[in-house]
Every structure is written in C-alpha cells, then in structure tokens.
Amino acid sequence: MRKFVTLLGVGMLVLNLSAIGAEEEFQRGYHIYQKICAACHVETVKPEEFAKIREHVKAGKKPPFKAPPMSEVSARVKKFYPDEEAFVNFVKDYITNPSREKGVCMPMAYKLFGVMPAIGKNMKDEDKEAVAIWLYRRFNDSWEEFIKKHPH
C-alpha cells in the first residue's frame, strides 16, 4: 500500500509539473505574440467593433489594423486544421514561408492585408511553436461560431 501511495504521489507531482510547464509555454507564446505579432495583429475585436470596421471598409477605407485579429486567424485556421498538432505545424510553416496558395484566409483578407511577411524566418523554432500553441489554445470559437458573432 505504501508503494502505491508513493507512486500515486509521484504521478500527481509529474502531472502538476506538466501542467505548470504547459502554462509557462502558453505564457511564453503570449509574450512572443506581444513582442512580434501584435505589431500587425490585434488579439481580438468585439462584435460591435467588428460591425463598425466592416462599415469603414465598405466605405473604401482601410481597417484600423494591419492584419486580421488573432481570434479570427485562430478560428479560420482551425476550420482547416482542427487538431492542435496539425494547427501548430501549419502556423509554424506559414509564418516562416507564407503564401496565398497555402493560406486559408478569406479572399477579402488578402485584398485588405495581402500576404504576411515571413516573420518566422527570424524566429527560433521553439518560439514559433510557443506562439502557435498560444494561438490554438487562446481562442475557442470554431469558424462557424466566430462568423455568427462577427458577420463579415
């Protein structure tokens, strides 16, 4: 019985350490987003703000940011790559070698913003991984849910 309790305690410690590690990785991804990605991508836009921006764009004006909000990016990429591993691999590749051909953006996004620069070429692989994990885990909406809240 004592061995079982000891093993159970060790198992709980390992689970707690992995949870702490996952939280640290998530936070590291957020800091990388703030340092690198936030220059172009706002984190999220409230639905009422999205409606104002849509009217602004319909009037022929540019959006008030340089790239789609990260909440929209996350939802859109999840439409094509719902599995976390596939999502992370796509993001890491795309930010390193972006192209319209492999992108998953709506046509209007390319019209408004073009193709993003290859910012990942200057990033360490572990930093690309951390920001991709943050992007996947930070937002929970599917593309369909996102569009219901933020009609285009």
C-alpha positions in Angstrom: 0.0 0.0 0.0 2.9 2.4 0.8 4.4 1.8 -2.7 1.0 2.6 -4.3 0.7 5.9 -2.2 4.3 6.8 -3.1 3.7 6.1 -6.8 0.4 8.0 -6.7 2.2 11.0 -5.2 5.0 10.9 -7.8 2.3 10.6 -10.5 0.5 13.7 -9.1 3.8 15.6 -9.0 4.5 14.8 -12.6 1.0 15.9 -13.6 1.4 19.1 -11.7 4.8 19.8 -13.2 3.5 19.2 -16.7 0.5 21.5 -16.1 2.9 24.2 -14.9 5.1 23.6 -17.9 2.1 23.9 -20.2 1.0 27.2 -18.5 4.5 28.6 -18.8 4.6 27.6 -22.5 1.3 29.3 -23.0 2.5 32.5 -21.3 5.7 32.4 -23.3 3.6 32.1 -26.5 1.6 35.2 -25.4 4.8 37.2 -24.8 6.1 36.3 -28.2 2.7 37.3 -29.7 3.0 40.7 -27.9 6.6 41.2 -29.0 6.3 40.1 -32.6 2.8 39.6 -33.8 0.9 42.4 -32.1 2.5 45.0 -34.3 0.1 43.9 -37.0 -2.5 41.5 -35.4 -4.7 42.8 -32.6 -5.6 40.0 -30.2 -9.4 40.2 -30.7 -12.2 42.6 -31.7 -15.5 42.8 -30.0 -18.5 42.1 -32.3 -19.8 45.6 -32.1 -16.4 47.0 -33.1 -16.3 44.4 -36.0 -19.5 45.9 -37.3 -18.0 49.4 -37.3 -14.9 48.2 -39.0 -17.0 46.4 -41.7 -18.8 49.7 -42.4 -15.5 51.5 -42.5 -14.2 49.0 -45.1 -17.4 49.2 -47.1 -16.8 52.9 -47.4 -13.5 52.2 -49.1 -11.3 52.8 -46.1 -8.6 50.6 -44.6 -9.2 48.6 -41.4 -7.6 50.2 -38.3 -5.1 47.4 -38.1 -2.5 45.8 -40.4 -3.7 42.2 -40.3 -6.8 40.1 -39.2 -7.3 39.8 -35.4 -5.7 36.7 -33.9 -9.1 35.5 -32.8 -10.2 35.4 -36.4 -6.9 33.8 -37.5 -7.3 31.1 -34.9 -10.9 30.3 -35.9 -10.1 30.3 -39.6 -7.0 28.1 -39.3 -9.0 25.7 -37.0 -11.5 25.3 -39.8 -8.8 23.6 -41.9 -6.6 22.2 -39.1 -8.8 21.4 -36.1 -6.2 19.1 -34.5 -3.7 21.0 -32.3 -0.7 19.3 -33.7 -1.7 19.9 -37.4 -2.7 23.5 -36.4 0.7 24.2 -34.8 2.6 22.7 -37.7 0.6 24.8 -40.2 1.2 28.0 -38.3 4.9 27.3 -37.9 5.3 26.7 -41.6 3.1 29.5 -42.7 4.8 32.2 -40.6 8.1 31.0 -42.0 7.1 30.7 -45.7 3.7 32.4 -46.1 2.0 32.3 -49.5 -1.5 32.9 -50.8 -1.6 29.4 -52.2 -1.2 27.6 -48.9 -3.0 30.2 -46.9 -6.5 29.7 -45.5 -7.7 33.3 -45.3 -10.9 34.6 -46.9 -10.3 36.3 -50.2 -11.2 39.7 -48.7 -8.4 39.3 -46.1 -5.9 39.1 -48.9 -7.5 42.0 -50.6 -7.3 44.2 -47.5 -4.0 43.0 -46.0 -2.0 41.0 -48.6 0.2 38.1 -47.6 2.0 38.5 -44.3 5.8 38.9 -44.3 7.9 35.8 -43.4 8.4 36.8 -39.8 9.1 33.2 -38.8 12.4 33.1 -40.8 13.9 35.2 -37.9 12.4 33.2 -35.1 13.6 30.2 -33.2 11.6 27.0 -33.8 10.6 26.8 -30.1 9.3 30.4 -30.3 7.2 29.6 -33.4 5.9 26.5 -31.6 5.1 28.5 -28.4 3.2 31.3 -30.3 1.3 28.7 -32.4 0.3 26.8 -29.2 -0.9 30.1 -27.6 -2.9 30.9 -30.8 -4.6 27.5 -30.7 -5.4 27.4 -27.0 -6.2 31.1 -26.5 -9.4 31.1 -28.6 -12.1 28.5 -28.5 -14.5 29.5 -31.3 -14.9 27.4 -34.4 -15.1 29.3 -37.7 -18.8 29.0 -37.7 -19.2 30.3 -34.2 -16.8 33.2 -35.0 -18.8 34.2 -38.1 -22.1 34.1 -36.1 -20.6 36.6 -33.6 -18.7 38.6 -36.2 -20.5 38.5 -39.5 -18.4 39.6 -42.5 
